[in-house]
């Protein structure tokens, strides 16, 4: 998902799409996209939340009691786990204490990478690479 100039575009993998629409529909949806981006309607707040800092901040803010978990190494970085009943957040213990990974289940993981890296200007996909949400659902 990218957001450029107030417009959002989504080009999910089949695995990501399956999380919201099930495996059969996801396969058909991704096939229909054929490598193009889907223009995300502004009235779909869940997609807007996905790309906002507030969404990430919400993921990283505990809302229930937490406890200290195990220490281990993720991607060569020593980390400590912060655990609640719903998820485990791994925080770097060497260098800056950045969040490294959030595990909600064995299959649902979110990795945080590229801290301090400058990204080139994100550009909207060309019009020929975009399909409307209505066309993607047909």
C-alpha positions, 0 to 999 in steps of 0.5 A: 500500500502506498499513499501519495497526494492524498490518494491511496493505492493497494497491490497486495500479495495473494497472502495479504489479500487472503487475510481480508477476503479469504483464499479463494476470493484473494486468488481471483482478486490478485489475478484480476489486478494482474500486477496493477494497483487498485485505487483505494476509495477514500471512504475505506478508513481501514486502508487509511489507518494501515498507512498512518503512523497512528496505526503503528503507534497503536500497535506498539502501545500496550492496552493491557498489562505486559511482562518481560519475555525471552531474549533472543536475536532477530536479524542479527540484533539482540532483542527482548520480548514484551509480552501481553496475552495478545501479542509479543513485541521485540525491542532491540537491546543493542543500539537504539531501542527500536521495535524489531518485530510484532508477533500476534500469532505464529503466522501473523508477524509484522517486521520493522526495518530500515530505521534511519534510511532515506527513501526516494520520493514515493510516486503515484503509479501511472494511470495505466497501472491503476484499476478502480476498486469497482473494476477490481470487484467485478 
